[in-house]
Amino acid sequence: MAQVSGEEIIVTATKREQDIQDVPIAVTALNADQLQNAGVVDIRALQTLSPSINLNSTQTESGGTTMRIRGVGTTGNNAGLESAVGVFIDGVYISRPSIALGELLDIQQVEILRGPQGTLFGRNTSAGALTITTRAPDLQDFGGFGNMTVGAIADGDDVGLMSAQLGVNIPIVEDQFAVRIAAAARVRDGLLTSTFDGDDQNTRDRYMVRGQALWQPTPDLSFRFIADYQQGRDDCCDAAVIYESPFAAAYPLVGLPAGGGVLASGPDAVENRLSNSEGFEDPGEQTGYTLQGDWDLDFATLTYIGSYRESESAPNVQNSDFTGLNVFSVGGATASGDNPNSGRTEYTSHELRLAGEIGRLNWMLGYYYGKEDIDVVAELTLGGPEAGVRSPASNSAARIAGVSIKASTAAICPLNSTPTLRRYSAPAAKVTRETLP
């Protein structure tokens, strides 16, 4: 971690402000200047500054993102699986890593806590925690910021990337009330071009706006309200074929097109950034609200943080065979053209804590309540009787709700079979599976 010699670095790894030298936790603290100088625009790029953290996506970023610290993390793209790395934005727990993939906009500091953090951050932090703190409104000074980046994806390409951020801070009543508004947009052309239809793949379009209000009626009492809205479309995650099957010449003998739907493979496909599938679609949006109150009681500080966040991804398409054939897809086109594939998550939380000091003793009492509802509708499509035709293998809807979720389902159904109704239960959790009409 880069830092200026003699500069004190304040972190909140123990739910209170402390010098990083006094915190008995393996923590990396990154300020806004470090993030900007390294070109870090989202949490995926944090590994540039801290190699111990890693993010990767399989099939989609909305449902298949895995976060690891020191190589430890939850693997799988099941919406019911909880991450072993907890993500917290302004003290609010973000229930799924994919929800935190938005732009790092108007950030004050990012802290990466390595190792189990269950004592202060809950059971969903067995591998570590990532805490992100945004810049709060300034009660005294009017100000603003703005930046813009334009570039090409590869040598010789036209402009393929545009990123812009801007914000303004407005004190309404000096030393008592101020608002802060920030917005960001990032548009990137595809990293690959499909030989199937010539469309760009692995594109990125993200838009975000955040508004804040800070009211401090007395020096000992303050309230901070945060509202944000994000919208994005990451057509992810297609890939180039590195090695083609040695039996490709025999494909026509079994009724498949020459090449088996792969028109580009090997080093040429990598060099020219070519893929072969029909594409991926992963649009989504999310909205979040946070209210924080802090009251200095002399002997201790009373803090309340309440939040509500909803996230939705629809319609989602994953052509998972990575070829131009209709072998297997998630949310692929049906005969009627409808696509029910979608996911929706709602999370509500309330946290109340009282923290103070008695001599050399630091103490804290707290209560936390969280409730999450997840609705997932998935259509799995296997190839039909002839190339280019899909017939739905199964339609299923899953709903997961509870204060504490620890459940997952998996089923393998024969082609055109009808899944049976099943119900799974766990402490404070409910999972249901039902056939769609």
GUSESE-243380 format. One line per field, with one value per residue (C-alpha): residue number from 0; residue in one letter; x, y, z. Coordinates in nm, 3 decimals. Layout:
REM residues N
num	NUM_...
residuo	A_...
px	X_...
py	Y_...
pz	Z_...
END
This chain:
REM residues 437
num	0_1_2_3_4_5_6_7_8_9_10_11_12_13_14_15_16_17_18_19_20_21_22_23_24_25_26_27_28_29_30_31_32_33_34_35_36_37_38_39_40_41_42_43_44_45_46_47_48_49_50_51_52_53_54_55_56_57_58_59_60_61_62_63_64_65_66_67_68_69_70_71_72_73_74_75_76_77_78_79_80_81_82_83_84_85_86_87_88_89_90_91_92_93_94_95_96_97_98_99_100_101_102_103_104_105_106_107_108_109_110_111_112_113_114_115_116_117_118_119_120_121_122_123_124_125_126_127_128_129_130_131_132_133_134_135_136_137_138_139_140_141_142_143_144_145_146_147_148_149_150_151_152_153_154_155_156_157_158_159_160_161_162_163_164_165_166_167_168_169_170_171_172_173_174_175_176_177_178_179_180_181_182_183_184_185_186_187_188_189_190_191_192_193_194_195_196_197_198_199_200_201_202_203_204_205_206_207_208_209_210_211_212_213_214_215_216_217_218_219_220_221_222_223_224_225_226_227_228_229_230_231_232_233_234_235_236_237_238_239_240_241_242_243_244_245_246_247_248_249_250_251_252_253_254_255_256_257_258_259_260_261_262_263_264_265_266_267_268_269_270_271_272_273_274_275_276_277_278_279_280_281_282_283_284_285_286_287_288_289_290_291_292_293_294_295_296_297_298_299_300_301_302_303_304_305_306_307_308_309_310_311_312_313_314_315_316_317_318_319_320_321_322_323_324_325_326_327_328_329_330_331_332_333_334_335_336_337_338_339_340_341_342_343_344_345_346_347_348_349_350_351_352_353_354_355_356_357_358_359_360_361_362_363_364_365_366_367_368_369_370_371_372_373_374_375_376_377_378_379_380_381_382_383_384_385_386_387_388_389_390_391_392_393_394_395_396_397_398_399_400_401_402_403_404_405_406_407_408_409_410_411_412_413_414_415_416_417_418_419_420_421_422_423_424_425_426_427_428_429_430_431_432_433_434_435_436
residuo	M_A_Q_V_S_G_E_E_I_I_V_T_A_T_K_R_E_Q_D_I_Q_D_V_P_I_A_V_T_A_L_N_A_D_Q_L_Q_N_A_G_V_V_D_I_R_A_L_Q_T_L_S_P_S_I_N_L_N_S_T_Q_T_E_S_G_G_T_T_M_R_I_R_G_V_G_T_T_G_N_N_A_G_L_E_S_A_V_G_V_F_I_D_G_V_Y_I_S_R_P_S_I_A_L_G_E_L_L_D_I_Q_Q_V_E_I_L_R_G_P_Q_G_T_L_F_G_R_N_T_S_A_G_A_L_T_I_T_T_R_A_P_D_L_Q_D_F_G_G_F_G_N_M_T_V_G_A_I_A_D_G_D_D_V_G_L_M_S_A_Q_L_G_V_N_I_P_I_V_E_D_Q_F_A_V_R_I_A_A_A_A_R_V_R_D_G_L_L_T_S_T_F_D_G_D_D_Q_N_T_R_D_R_Y_M_V_R_G_Q_A_L_W_Q_P_T_P_D_L_S_F_R_F_I_A_D_Y_Q_Q_G_R_D_D_C_C_D_A_A_V_I_Y_E_S_P_F_A_A_A_Y_P_L_V_G_L_P_A_G_G_G_V_L_A_S_G_P_D_A_V_E_N_R_L_S_N_S_E_G_F_E_D_P_G_E_Q_T_G_Y_T_L_Q_G_D_W_D_L_D_F_A_T_L_T_Y_I_G_S_Y_R_E_S_E_S_A_P_N_V_Q_N_S_D_F_T_G_L_N_V_F_S_V_G_G_A_T_A_S_G_D_N_P_N_S_G_R_T_E_Y_T_S_H_E_L_R_L_A_G_E_I_G_R_L_N_W_M_L_G_Y_Y_Y_G_K_E_D_I_D_V_V_A_E_L_T_L_G_G_P_E_A_G_V_R_S_P_A_S_N_S_A_A_R_I_A_G_V_S_I_K_A_S_T_A_A_I_C_P_L_N_S_T_P_T_L_R_R_Y_S_A_P_A_A_K_V_T_R_E_T_L_P
px	0.000_0.144_0.135_0.306_0.575_0.450_0.084_-0.169_-0.406_-0.745_-0.947_-1.279_-1.188_-1.308_-1.631_-1.462_-1.204_-0.849_-0.496_-0.410_-0.101_-0.324_-0.561_-0.486_-0.618_-0.445_-0.592_-0.505_-0.639_-0.665_-0.764_-0.923_-0.591_-0.445_-0.753_-0.752_-0.380_-0.408_-0.715_-0.935_-1.298_-1.473_-1.398_-1.290_-0.978_-0.878_-0.640_-0.417_-0.334_-0.400_-0.316_-0.479_-0.829_-0.964_-1.293_-1.403_-1.730_-1.865_-2.142_-2.284_-2.171_-2.515_-2.529_-2.190_-1.944_-1.711_-1.493_-1.192_-0.941_-0.619_-0.769_-1.063_-1.417_-1.751_-1.754_-2.065_-2.324_-2.624_-2.812_-2.868_-2.498_-2.359_-2.015_-1.739_-1.617_-1.852_-1.892_-2.000_-2.074_-2.105_-2.156_-2.434_-2.392_-2.423_-2.569_-2.428_-2.087_-2.247_-2.455_-2.134_-1.988_-2.096_-1.865_-1.647_-1.793_-1.687_-1.498_-1.322_-1.154_-1.154_-1.042_-0.960_-0.972_-0.800_-0.900_-1.223_-1.411_-1.716_-1.695_-1.781_-1.905_-2.114_-2.086_-2.065_-1.705_-1.514_-1.256_-1.249_-1.437_-1.430_-1.551_-1.613_-1.668_-1.807_-1.729_-1.984_-2.128_-1.914_-2.107_-1.885_-1.734_-1.900_-1.713_-1.722_-1.519_-1.513_-1.302_-1.325_-1.133_-1.147_-0.946_-0.922_-0.943_-0.654_-0.400_-0.560_-0.915_-1.147_-1.252_-1.387_-1.402_-1.560_-1.575_-1.691_-1.762_-1.881_-2.018_-2.105_-2.121_-2.364_-2.383_-2.742_-2.709_-2.349_-2.230_-2.577_-2.707_-2.548_-2.618_-2.383_-2.469_-2.243_-2.294_-2.089_-2.112_-1.891_-1.939_-1.704_-1.718_-1.690_-1.364_-1.468_-1.655_-1.883_-1.839_-2.203_-2.365_-2.080_-2.203_-1.968_-1.936_-1.827_-1.943_-1.994_-2.249_-2.295_-2.466_-2.491_-2.615_-2.590_-2.744_-2.666_-2.793_-2.616_-2.796_-2.610_-2.853_-2.599_-2.227_-2.315_-2.593_-2.593_-2.807_-2.689_-2.922_-2.793_-2.989_-2.837_-2.955_-2.753_-2.831_-2.608_-2.580_-2.273_-2.303_-2.080_-1.914_-1.824_-1.486_-1.261_-1.210_-0.846_-0.844_-1.082_-1.176_-0.964_-1.291_-1.434_-1.405_-1.648_-1.923_-2.115_-2.140_-2.368_-2.574_-2.378_-2.246_-1.881_-1.670_-1.946_-2.045_-1.688_-1.561_-1.263_-1.033_-0.672_-0.415_-0.592_-0.912_-0.722_-0.518_-0.821_-1.049_-1.310_-1.577_-1.841_-2.154_-2.487_-2.408_-2.479_-2.721_-2.705_-2.900_-2.980_-3.059_-3.057_-3.171_-3.051_-3.140_-2.939_-3.006_-2.737_-2.766_-2.479_-2.526_-2.234_-2.347_-2.014_-1.958_-2.028_-2.148_-2.485_-2.507_-2.802_-2.777_-3.089_-3.095_-3.305_-3.169_-3.329_-3.155_-3.302_-3.151_-3.378_-3.391_-3.073_-2.932_-2.628_-2.535_-2.319_-2.202_-1.980_-2.055_-2.293_-2.504_-2.807_-2.660_-2.721_-2.822_-2.974_-3.258_-3.219_-3.485_-3.797_-4.040_-4.252_-3.953_-4.032_-3.751_-3.858_-3.500_-3.461_-3.339_-3.454_-3.306_-3.441_-3.244_-3.346_-3.120_-3.115_-2.808_-2.786_-2.464_-2.325_-1.947_-1.725_-1.397_-1.311_-0.941_-0.763_-1.080_-1.272_-1.624_-1.917_-2.274_-2.482_-2.788_-2.833_-3.136_-3.139_-3.402_-3.342_-3.583_-3.448_-3.664_-3.495_-3.663_-3.440_-3.506_-3.254_-3.259_-3.107_-3.069_-3.372_-3.412_-3.215_-2.940_-3.065_-3.377_-3.416_-3.667_-3.699_-3.560_-3.717_-3.867_-3.828_-3.873_-3.706_-3.784_-3.556_-3.649_-3.530_-3.323_-3.037_-3.009_-2.815_-2.976_-2.933_-3.105_-2.986_-3.174_-3.099_-3.405_-3.437_-3.524_-3.884_-3.948_-4.154_-3.980_-4.174_-4.264_-4.009_-3.964_-3.646_-3.620_-3.337_-3.327_-3.477_-3.476_-3.724_-3.665_-3.940_-3.926_-4.226_-4.311_-4.394_-4.721
py	0.000_0.338_0.613_0.942_0.911_1.024_1.038_0.885_0.640_0.606_0.288_0.153_-0.216_-0.249_-0.051_0.257_0.504_0.397_0.442_0.149_0.086_0.016_-0.228_-0.599_-0.702_-0.767_-0.473_-0.282_0.073_0.252_0.617_0.797_0.917_0.568_0.429_0.703_0.680_0.304_0.335_0.134_0.201_-0.098_-0.365_-0.610_-0.399_-0.386_-0.677_-0.427_-0.272_-0.571_-0.911_-1.094_-1.014_-1.170_-1.156_-1.363_-1.424_-1.735_-1.700_-1.376_-1.100_-1.063_-1.421_-1.582_-1.353_-1.505_-1.306_-1.451_-1.326_-1.521_-1.773_-1.850_-1.786_-1.938_-2.107_-2.137_-1.926_-2.036_-1.730_-1.904_-1.932_-1.668_-1.526_-1.603_-1.246_-0.984_-0.655_-0.345_-0.004_0.275_0.012_-0.169_-0.537_-0.612_-0.962_-1.069_-0.972_-0.908_-0.627_-0.446_-0.451_-0.094_0.202_0.315_0.665_0.947_0.711_0.818_0.489_0.115_-0.132_-0.498_-0.709_-1.043_-1.346_-1.429_-1.119_-1.288_-1.114_-0.768_-0.834_-1.150_-1.511_-1.429_-1.311_-1.635_-1.536_-1.163_-0.841_-0.552_-0.220_0.077_0.426_0.700_1.067_1.234_1.583_1.873_2.107_2.408_2.428_2.433_2.221_1.972_1.731_1.579_1.346_1.179_0.900_0.811_0.533_0.241_-0.124_-0.230_-0.070_0.049_0.042_0.338_0.490_0.195_0.325_0.629_0.687_1.001_1.101_1.429_1.553_1.859_1.938_2.210_2.337_2.450_2.562_2.611_2.359_2.197_2.074_1.984_1.771_1.591_1.450_1.238_1.053_0.820_0.659_0.395_0.263_0.005_-0.173_-0.551_-0.729_-0.998_-1.012_-1.307_-1.489_-1.600_-1.258_-1.003_-0.853_-0.727_-0.953_-0.871_-0.513_-0.291_-0.013_0.121_0.430_0.538_0.834_0.885_1.156_1.226_1.458_1.524_1.696_1.783_1.967_1.964_1.885_1.555_1.437_1.372_1.198_1.090_0.972_0.806_0.706_0.554_0.412_0.199_0.063_-0.152_-0.398_-0.620_-0.868_-1.113_-1.362_-1.499_-1.657_-1.749_-2.118_-2.199_-2.557_-2.712_-3.081_-3.310_-3.476_-3.157_-3.303_-3.578_-3.344_-3.351_-3.729_-3.688_-3.406_-3.111_-2.820_-2.828_-2.713_-2.779_-2.413_-2.297_-2.071_-1.926_-2.104_-2.124_-1.842_-1.657_-1.635_-1.499_-1.251_-1.121_-1.141_-1.366_-1.580_-1.811_-1.803_-1.631_-1.398_-1.316_-1.063_-0.947_-0.621_-0.515_-0.231_-0.169_0.090_0.143_0.361_0.404_0.604_0.643_0.823_0.890_1.026_1.106_1.030_1.130_0.784_0.610_0.659_0.525_0.435_0.319_0.208_0.107_0.010_-0.126_-0.244_-0.414_-0.553_-0.701_-0.870_-0.946_-1.083_-1.286_-1.497_-1.728_-1.926_-2.157_-2.388_-2.106_-2.215_-2.113_-2.424_-2.441_-2.701_-2.551_-2.211_-2.046_-1.814_-1.887_-1.805_-2.020_-2.089_-1.790_-1.563_-1.513_-1.516_-1.550_-1.580_-1.326_-1.265_-1.026_-0.965_-0.751_-0.695_-0.502_-0.453_-0.271_-0.233_-0.072_-0.052_0.125_0.164_0.328_0.320_0.271_0.333_0.080_-0.122_-0.076_-0.218_-0.254_-0.382_-0.434_-0.583_-0.668_-0.779_-0.866_-1.008_-1.115_-1.226_-1.381_-1.467_-1.654_-1.777_-1.992_-2.154_-2.417_-2.498_-2.801_-2.847_-2.962_-3.237_-3.038_-2.776_-2.427_-2.538_-2.522_-2.704_-2.615_-2.877_-2.743_-2.431_-2.368_-2.085_-2.063_-1.826_-1.793_-1.584_-1.550_-1.365_-1.606_-1.796_-2.117_-2.331_-2.427_-2.654_-2.852_-3.074_-3.263_-3.331_-3.531_-3.338_-3.209_-3.354_-3.169_-3.094_-3.197_-2.955_-2.969_-2.772_-2.743_-2.574_-2.463_-2.256_-1.914_-1.994_-2.122_-2.255_-2.359_-2.501_-2.497_-2.549_-2.234_-2.225
pz	0.000_-0.103_0.157_0.235_0.501_0.841_0.729_0.968_0.798_0.965_0.906_1.031_1.027_1.390_1.336_1.483_1.354_1.442_1.316_1.091_1.305_1.606_1.434_1.505_1.162_0.829_0.637_0.319_0.300_-0.035_-0.067_-0.360_-0.505_-0.509_-0.683_-0.946_-1.017_-1.069_-1.291_-1.054_-1.150_-0.990_-0.731_-1.002_-1.061_-0.692_-0.745_-0.928_-0.590_-0.363_-0.518_-0.226_-0.359_-0.677_-0.869_-1.166_-1.349_-1.516_-1.774_-1.629_-1.399_-1.240_-1.116_-1.164_-0.987_-0.729_-0.490_-0.311_-0.056_-0.018_-0.260_-0.032_-0.152_-0.249_-0.590_-0.802_-0.981_-0.777_-0.651_-0.319_-0.240_-0.008_-0.062_0.188_0.134_0.276_0.088_0.281_0.129_0.386_0.654_0.466_0.382_0.010_-0.004_-0.343_-0.494_-0.833_-0.681_-0.583_-0.936_-1.012_-1.051_-0.761_-0.761_-0.528_-0.299_0.019_0.105_0.037_0.302_0.233_0.550_0.515_0.720_0.910_1.030_1.184_1.522_1.388_1.034_1.069_0.959_0.586_0.616_0.670_0.405_0.470_0.409_0.167_0.308_0.080_0.218_-0.004_0.048_0.276_0.213_0.333_0.564_0.494_0.147_-0.194_-0.446_-0.726_-0.932_-1.277_-1.487_-1.826_-1.996_-2.365_-2.524_-2.763_-2.667_-2.893_-3.126_-3.447_-3.309_-3.311_-2.981_-2.783_-2.427_-2.264_-1.891_-1.713_-1.354_-1.207_-0.878_-0.675_-0.302_-0.187_0.174_0.232_0.596_0.700_0.960_0.968_0.633_0.298_-0.007_-0.243_-0.587_-0.808_-1.136_-1.354_-1.697_-1.855_-2.208_-2.362_-2.694_-2.700_-2.637_-2.885_-3.216_-3.282_-3.613_-3.582_-3.634_-3.619_-3.291_-3.019_-2.715_-2.359_-2.389_-2.085_-2.039_-1.688_-1.549_-1.188_-0.983_-0.607_-0.393_-0.028_0.243_0.574_0.862_1.181_1.412_1.699_1.718_1.887_1.657_1.281_1.020_0.675_0.400_0.081_-0.230_-0.542_-0.872_-1.112_-1.455_-1.670_-1.952_-1.951_-2.238_-2.061_-2.069_-2.413_-2.492_-2.783_-2.867_-2.801_-2.929_-3.179_-3.162_-3.386_-3.490_-3.644_-3.995_-3.896_-3.777_-4.111_-4.081_-3.778_-3.920_-3.778_-3.985_-4.088_-3.797_-3.547_-3.529_-3.469_-3.745_-3.557_-3.315_-3.204_-3.205_-3.489_-3.286_-2.987_-3.189_-3.379_-3.073_-3.233_-3.068_-3.217_-3.001_-3.052_-2.768_-2.407_-2.261_-1.902_-1.842_-1.488_-1.254_-0.881_-0.630_-0.275_0.024_0.345_0.661_0.925_1.257_1.501_1.852_2.082_2.439_2.599_2.750_2.416_2.058_1.948_1.577_1.370_1.004_0.813_0.447_0.165_-0.170_-0.466_-0.770_-1.087_-1.390_-1.688_-1.945_-1.908_-2.192_-2.170_-2.480_-2.279_-2.556_-2.697_-3.054_-3.330_-3.266_-3.039_-2.806_-2.463_-2.330_-2.025_-2.116_-2.487_-2.743_-2.732_-3.014_-2.915_-2.863_-2.495_-2.238_-1.874_-1.746_-1.467_-1.115_-0.845_-0.500_-0.217_0.103_0.413_0.715_1.047_1.264_1.608_1.805_2.109_2.132_2.388_2.579_2.945_2.993_2.774_2.722_2.397_2.415_2.177_2.198_1.886_1.721_1.354_1.156_0.788_0.556_0.197_-0.075_-0.394_-0.694_-0.978_-1.294_-1.516_-1.851_-1.955_-2.325_-2.497_-2.872_-3.067_-3.324_-3.582_-3.578_-3.512_-3.322_-2.946_-2.732_-2.363_-2.129_-1.812_-1.669_-1.300_-1.055_-0.718_-0.432_-0.135_0.167_0.525_0.778_0.726_0.398_0.377_0.112_-0.250_-0.500_-0.798_-1.041_-1.361_-1.572_-1.896_-2.211_-2.208_-1.862_-1.603_-1.272_-0.963_-0.690_-0.411_-0.095_0.109_0.444_0.669_0.988_0.911_0.538_0.284_-0.065_-0.304_-0.655_-0.886_-1.252_-1.445_-1.642
END
